[in-house]
């Protein structure tokens, strides 16, 4: 019995020594910014900023072993988000870090980023809103636009509870994530909690942002595809344009609204876990998706980005769903007025 205990102590001591040596091998010190971006999707300064943002929530006081420092936890999480690999594969790329430690790091870092989402994912107001409307107007001449709204599927494994609710119209299990983007591909609103079978219009109707627009909090326009109803604040295209002005309206509408599809493409290319799929529960998937959106905005705010001019779109996977949607008559009148006033 005593011999077994001594062996366990030696093994634990070796693990502690190995981990301490690994902590000194900081990739921020020996990797170039390009290599860091390739592996972690951010450069050194931004990684350190992310660490400072979440470090207070990642401290683990313990007397048992040498805990993972916040920097290592953030690097492990960024590596997982960038690749979407199995926890065991991620642990192989960080010596002396086990797969359970990778799981805990991803869980805690994503939870911390979700807690900070209100700082980075918010609707522009005041002068920021005026600047956003001007940028949208420069694209194709569409007036008073604050954002573009759409939904995208993020693949997940089929859950054991209510499995059928997560089966989308494409035949695989997913979450249906609603996003609103501004003119610089930044996410200004995100709803990541609905199963893949739920329609885009239902998600928007039950969202807080829809209530805010209905109550007149924002006196601007959102642009959406034909999967949404036409409202006084939500402009959709004409399904059967009957005049030259309506055709021009549709053309300018598409040229402006494509930014949300490009935003999805940028987000999923940067964080491949959203493209390949998440092997986790729906609740955990929602946290990971929200964390990726927060990191996406941090990258844009700090100019730590991929080349945005060559990003593929998301394939418009949720566009033009054939369902019966009741348009608001006053919304149709507003759309007709915009068409006659700006696109005739």
For each residue, the residues with C-beta under 8 A, 3 or more apart:
1: 4 5
2: 5 6
3: 6 7
4: 1 7 8
5: 1 2 8 9
6: 2 3 9 10
7: 3 4 10 11
8: 4 5 11 12
9: 5 6 12 13
10: 6 7 13 14
11: 7 8 14 15
12: 8 9 15 16 65
13: 9 10 16 17
14: 10 11 17 18
15: 11 12 18 19 65 96
16: 12 13 19 20 65 66
17: 13 14 20 21
18: 14 15 21 22 95 96
19: 15 16 22 23 65 66 68 96 97
20: 16 17 23 24 66
21: 17 18 24 25 96
22: 18 19 25 72 94 95 96 97
23: 19 20 26 66 69 72
24: 20 21
25: 21 22 30
26: 23 29 30 71
27: 30 31 36 39 40 75
28: 31 36 44 47 48 71
29: 26
30: 25 26 27
31: 27 28 35 36 39
32: 35 36
33: 36 37 43 44
34: 37 38
35: 31 32 38 39
36: 27 28 31 32 33 39 40 42 43 44 47
37: 33 34 40 41 42 43 304
38: 34 35
39: 27 31 35 36 79 82
40: 27 36 37 47 75 78 79 82
41: 37 78 81 82 270 271 295 299
42: 36 37 46 47 50 78 295 299 304
43: 33 36 37 46 47 304
44: 28 33 36 47 48
45: 48 49 302 304
46: 42 43 49 50 298 299 302 304
47: 28 36 40 42 43 44 50 51 71 74 75 78
48: 28 44 45 51 52 71
49: 45 46 52 53 298 302
50: 42 46 47 53 54 74 78 295 298
51: 47 48 54 55 70 71 74
52: 48 49 55
53: 49 50 112 113 116
54: 50 51 57 58 70 74 109 112 113 116
55: 51 52 58 59 70
56: 59
57: 54 108 111 112 115
58: 54 55 70 73 74 108 109 112
59: 55 56 70
60: 67 68
61: 67
62: 65 67
63:
64:
65: 12 15 16 19 62
66: 16 19 20 23
67: 60 61 62
68: 19 60 72 73 76 97 101 105
69: 23 72 73
70: 51 54 55 58 59 73 74
71: 26 28 47 48 51 74 75
72: 22 23 68 69 75 76 94 97 105
73: 58 68 69 70 76 77 105 108 109
74: 47 50 51 54 58 70 71 77 78 109
75: 27 40 47 71 72 78 79 94
76: 68 72 73 79 80 90 94 97 101 102 105 106 109
77: 73 74 80 81 105 106 109 110 291
78: 40 41 42 47 50 74 75 81 82 295
79: 39 40 75 76 82 83 85 90 93 94
80: 76 77 83 84 85 87 90 102 106 273
81: 41 77 78 84 271 272 273 288 291 292 295
82: 39 40 41 78 79 270 271 272 273
83: 79 80 89 90 272 273
84: 80 81 271 272 273 274 275 276 277 278
85: 79 80 89 90
86: 89 90 99 279
87: 80 90 91 99 100 102 103 106
88: 91 92 99
89: 83 85 86 92 93
90: 76 79 80 83 85 86 87 93 94 99 102
91: 87 88 94 97 98 99 101 102
92: 88 89
93: 79 89 90
94: 22 72 75 76 79 90 91 97 102
95: 18 22
96: 15 18 19 21 22
97: 19 22 68 72 76 91 94 101 102
98: 91 101 102
99: 86 87 88 90 91 102 103
100: 87 103 104
101: 68 76 91 97 98 104 105
102: 76 80 87 90 91 94 97 98 99 105 106
103: 87 99 100 106 107
104: 100 101 107 108
105: 68 72 73 76 77 101 102 108 109
106: 76 77 80 87 102 103 109 110 288
107: 103 104 110 111 284 287
108: 57 58 73 104 105 111 112
109: 54 58 73 74 76 77 105 106 112 113 291
110: 77 106 107 113 114 287 288 290 291
111: 57 107 108 114 115 287
112: 53 54 57 58 108 109 115 116
113: 53 54 109 110 116 117 290 291 294 295
114: 110 111 117 287 290 291 294
115: 57 111 112
116: 53 54 112 113 119 120 294
117: 113 114 120 121 190 290 293 294
118: 121 122
119: 116 122
120: 116 117 294 297 298 301
121: 117 118 187 188 189 190 293 294 297
122: 118 119 188 189
123: 129 146 147 180 188 189 209 218
124: 128 129 131 132 146 182 188
125: 128 129
126: 129 130
127: 130 131
128: 124 125 131 132
129: 123 124 125 126 132 133 146 220
130: 126 127 133 134
131: 124 127 128 134 135
132: 124 128 129 135 136 146 147 182 183
133: 129 130 136 137 143 144 145 146 220
134: 130 131 137 138
135: 131 132 138 139 182 183 184
136: 132 133 139 142 145 146 182 183 256
137: 133 134 141 142 143 145
138: 134 135
139: 135 136 142 183 255 256 259
140: 251 252 253 255 256
141: 137 252 342 343
142: 136 137 139 145 221 223 235 252 253 256 342
143: 133 137 221 338 342
144: 133 220 221
145: 133 136 137 142 148 220 221 222 223 235 256
146: 123 124 129 132 133 136 182 188 218 220 221 222
147: 123 132 180 181 182 188 189 222 223
148: 145 180 181 222 223 224 256 257 259 260
149: 178 179 180 189 204 222 223 224 228 234 260
150: 178 179 200 224 225 227 257 260 261 264 318 319
151: 176 177 178 179 200 203 227 318
152: 176 177 179 264 268 314 317 318
153: 168 170 172 174 175 176 177 196 317 318
154: 174 175 177 192 274 277 278 285 289
155: 172 173 174 276 277 278
156: 159 166 173 174 175 277 278 279 280 282 285
157: 173 277 278 279 280
158: 163 166 167 173
159: 156 162 163 166 173 281 282
160: 163
161:
162: 159 165 166 195
163: 158 159 160 166 167 173
164: 167 197
165: 162 195 196 197 198
166: 156 158 159 162 163 173 174 175 195 196 197 282
167: 158 163 164 171 172 173 196 197
168: 153 171 172 173 174 176 196 197
169: 197 321
170: 153 174 317
171: 167 168
172: 153 155 167 168 196
173: 155 156 157 158 159 163 166 167 168 196
174: 153 154 155 156 166 168 170 195 196
175: 153 154 156 166 192 193 194 195 196 282 285 286 289
176: 151 152 153 168 194 195 196 197 198 200 203 318
177: 151 152 153 154 190 191 192 194 289
178: 149 150 151 189 190 191 192 194 200 203 204 207
179: 149 150 151 152 187 189 190 191 260 263 264 293
180: 123 147 148 149 187 188 189 190 209 222 260
181: 147 148 185 186 187 188 259 260 263
182: 124 132 135 136 146 147 185 186 188
183: 132 135 136 139 259
184: 135 300
185: 181 182 259 262 263 266 300 308
186: 181 182 263 296 297 300 301
187: 121 179 180 181 190 263 267 293 296 297
188: 121 122 123 124 146 147 180 181 182
189: 121 122 123 147 149 178 179 180 207 209
190: 117 121 177 178 179 180 187 289 290 293
191: 177 178 179 194 203 207 209
192: 154 175 177 178 286 289 290 293
193: 175 286
194: 175 176 177 178 191 198 202 203
195: 162 165 166 174 175 176 198 282
196: 153 165 166 167 168 172 173 174 175 176
197: 164 165 166 167 168 169 176
198: 165 176 194 195 202 203
199: 202 203 227 321 323
200: 150 151 176 178 203 204 224 227 228 318 321
201: 204 205 227 228 229 323 325
202: 194 198 199 205 206
203: 151 176 178 191 194 198 199 200 206 207
204: 149 178 200 201 207 209 210 224 228 234
205: 201 202 210
206: 202 203 210
207: 178 189 191 203 204 210 211
208: 211 212
209: 123 180 189 191 204 212 213
210: 204 205 206 207 213 214
211: 207 208 214 215
212: 208 209 215 217 218
213: 209 210 216 217 218 222 231 233 234
214: 210 211 233
215: 211 212
216: 213 219
217: 212 213
218: 123 146 212 213 233
219: 216 233
220: 129 133 144 145 146 233
221: 142 143 144 145 146 233 234 235
222: 145 146 147 148 149 180 213 233 234 235
223: 142 145 147 148 149 234 235 236 253 256 257
224: 148 149 150 200 204 227 228 234 235 236 257
225: 150 228 236 237 257 316 318 319 320
226: 236 237 239 319 320 321 325
227: 150 151 199 200 201 224 318 319 320 321 323 325
228: 149 200 201 204 224 225 231 234 236 325
229: 201 234 236 325 326 327 328 331
230: 234 235 236 327 328 331 332 335
231: 213 228 234 328 331
232: 328 330 331 334
233: 213 214 218 219 220 221 222 331
234: 149 204 213 221 222 223 224 228 229 230 231 331
235: 142 145 221 222 223 224 230 253 334 335 338
236: 223 224 225 226 228 229 230 253 327 335
237: 225 226 249 250 253 254
238: 241 242 246 249 250 335 339
239: 226
240:
241: 238 246 247 249 250
242: 238 246
243: 246 247
244: 247 248
245: 248 249 339 340 343 344
246: 238 241 242 243 249 250 339 343
247: 241 243 244 250 251
248: 244 245 251 252 343
249: 237 238 241 245 246 252 253 335 338 339 342 343
250: 237 238 241 246 247 253 254
251: 140 247 248 254 255
252: 140 141 142 248 249 255 256 343
253: 140 142 223 235 236 237 249 250 256 257
254: 237 250 251 257 258
255: 139 140 251 252 258
256: 136 139 140 142 145 148 223 252 253 259
257: 148 150 223 224 225 253 254 260 261
258: 254 255 261 262 313
259: 139 148 181 183 185 256 262 263
260: 148 149 150 179 180 181 257 263 264
261: 150 257 258 264 265 313 314 315 316 319
262: 185 258 259 265 266 308 311 313 314
263: 179 181 185 186 187 259 260 266 267
264: 150 152 179 260 261 267 268 313 314
265: 261 262 268 269 311 312 313 314
266: 185 262 263 269 270 296 306 308 311
267: 187 263 264 270 271 274 292 293 296
268: 152 264 265 271 272 274 275 314
269: 265 266 272 275 306 311 312
270: 41 82 266 267 292 296 299 306
271: 41 81 82 84 267 268 274 275 292 295 296
272: 81 82 83 84 268 269 275 276
273: 80 81 82 83 84 276 277 278 288 292
274: 84 154 267 268 271 278 289 292
275: 84 268 269 271 272
276: 84 155 272 273
277: 84 154 155 156 157 273
278: 84 154 155 156 157 273 274 284 285 288 289
279: 86 156 157
280: 156 157 284 285 288
281: 159 284 285
282: 156 159 166 175 195 285 286
283: 286 287
284: 107 278 280 281 287 288
285: 154 156 175 278 280 281 282 288 289
286: 175 192 193 282 283 289 290
287: 107 110 111 114 283 284 290 291
288: 81 106 110 273 278 280 284 285 291 292
289: 154 175 177 190 192 274 278 285 286 292 293
290: 110 113 114 117 190 192 286 287 293 294
291: 77 81 109 110 113 114 287 288 294 295
292: 81 267 270 271 273 274 288 289 295 296
293: 117 121 179 187 190 192 267 289 290 296 297
294: 113 114 116 117 120 121 290 291 297 298
295: 41 42 50 78 81 113 271 291 292 298 299
296: 186 187 266 267 270 271 292 293 299 300
297: 120 121 186 187 293 294 300 301
298: 46 49 50 120 294 295 301 302 304
299: 41 42 46 270 295 296 302 304 305
300: 184 185 186 296 297 303 305
301: 120 186 297 298
302: 45 46 49 298 299
303: 300
304: 37 42 43 45 46 298 299
305: 299 300 308
306: 266 269 270 311
307: 310 311
308: 185 262 266 305 311
309:
310: 307
311: 262 265 266 269 306 307 308
312: 265 269
313: 258 261 262 264 265 316
314: 152 261 262 264 265 268 317
315: 261
316: 225 261 313 319 320
317: 152 153 170 314
318: 150 151 152 153 176 200 225 227 321
319: 150 225 226 227 261 316
320: 225 226 227 316
321: 169 199 200 226 227 318
322:
323: 199 201 227
324:
325: 201 226 227 228 229
326: 229
327: 229 230 236 331 332
328: 229 230 231 232 331 332
329: 332 333
330: 232 333 334
331: 229 230 231 232 233 234 327 328 334 335
332: 230 327 328 329 335 336
333: 329 330 336 337
334: 232 235 330 331 337 338
335: 230 235 236 238 249 331 332 338 339
336: 332 333 339 340
337: 333 334 340 341
338: 143 235 249 334 335 341 342 343
339: 238 245 246 249 335 336 342 343 344
340: 245 336 337 343 344
341: 337 338 344
342: 141 142 143 249 338 339
343: 141 245 246 248 249 252 338 339 340
344: 245 339 340 341
